[in-house]
Structures are given as structure tokens and as C-alpha cells.
Amino acid sequence: MFPEFRELISNLKTTDHHFGRLFEQHNVLDQKIKNMENGLESASHEQIEVLKKEKLQLKDQLHTILRKASASA
């Protein structure tokens, strides 16, 4: 996710608690969705779609933080 911001992501994960928490939530959701889609966790199509939307919202928030941080650097 966001390879152009790889170094900034590493930096923000250690210096920005809010960013780190959002990043971790995104990763947890990503793994949960993969598990559901692969049948490792039971879920309806609707439940998976809800989680995908939540993951996308987190990704949007992360991207906004990254854009702001890169603009001020």
C-alpha cells in the first residue's frame, strides 16, 4: 500500500500514534477479509462488503495523512 510513501510510512508508524493505530487497524481488517474470502472465517457476502468499506475508509484516512506529511516535509 502506497509504495511511494514507504519511508514516510515507516517514520509515521513510530512517531505518530494516530497514524500507527490506523495503519494497524487497516492491516487487521485486511487479514480478516482475506480469511473470510478464503473460508477460514465464516461470513456473509454482506459482512465482507461492510469490512471492505471500513478498510477503504481507513486507507483514505492514511492517504490523507501521508499527503499532508509529505507536503510539509
C-alpha positions as semicolon CSV with decimal commas, in nm:
position;residue;x (nm);y (nm);z (nm)
1;M;0,000;0,000;0,000
2;F;0,138;0,339;-0,107
3;P;0,487;0,230;-0,215
4;E;0,574;0,591;-0,297
5;F;0,540;0,670;0,075
6;R;0,726;0,366;0,211
7;E;0,987;0,565;0,404
8;L;0,732;0,815;0,534
9;I;0,504;0,530;0,647
10;S;0,789;0,374;0,847
11;N;0,859;0,709;1,007
12;L;0,496;0,790;1,087
13;K;0,429;0,446;1,235
14;T;0,686;0,522;1,504
15;T;0,628;0,896;1,553
16;D;0,252;0,944;1,502
17;H;0,039;0,735;1,738
18;H;-0,283;0,808;1,546
19;F;-0,129;0,705;1,214
20;G;0,017;0,390;1,368
21;R;-0,321;0,291;1,511
22;L;-0,498;0,349;1,177
23;F;-0,229;0,153;0,993
24;E;-0,264;-0,141;1,233
25;Q;-0,645;-0,136;1,206
26;H;-0,614;-0,143;0,827
27;N;-0,381;-0,443;0,838
28;V;-0,604;-0,632;1,082
29;L;-0,909;-0,571;0,862
30;D;-0,717;-0,673;0,551
31;Q;-0,622;-1,007;0,708
32;K;-0,975;-1,065;0,840
33;I;-1,122;-1,003;0,494
34;K;-0,870;-1,242;0,336
35;N;-0,957;-1,508;0,593
36;M;-1,328;-1,464;0,526
37;E;-1,285;-1,476;0,149
38;N;-1,074;-1,791;0,179
39;G;-1,327;-1,963;0,405
40;L;-1,107;-1,958;0,715
41;E;-1,368;-1,744;0,892
42;S;-1,738;-1,768;0,820
43;A;-1,905;-1,455;0,691
44;S;-2,176;-1,350;0,453
45;H;-2,103;-1,153;0,138
46;E;-2,266;-0,851;0,304
47;Q;-2,041;-0,876;0,610
48;I;-1,733;-0,887;0,390
49;E;-1,852;-0,585;0,193
50;V;-1,904;-0,386;0,514
51;L;-1,549;-0,465;0,623
52;K;-1,412;-0,373;0,280
53;K;-1,581;-0,033;0,304
54;E;-1,437;0,019;0,652
55;K;-1,092;-0,078;0,524
56;L;-1,125;0,167;0,235
57;Q;-1,217;0,448;0,475
58;L;-0,905;0,371;0,678
59;K;-0,696;0,371;0,362
60;D;-0,837;0,711;0,266
61;Q;-0,752;0,849;0,610
62;L;-0,400;0,710;0,589
63;H;-0,351;0,859;0,243
64;T;-0,470;1,200;0,361
65;I;-0,219;1,194;0,648
66;L;0,060;1,084;0,413
67;R;-0,016;1,360;0,160
68;K;-0,017;1,626;0,433
69;A;0,304;1,494;0,587
70;S;0,484;1,476;0,253
71;A;0,373;1,829;0,161
72;S;0,514;1,969;0,485
73;A;0,842;1,779;0,455
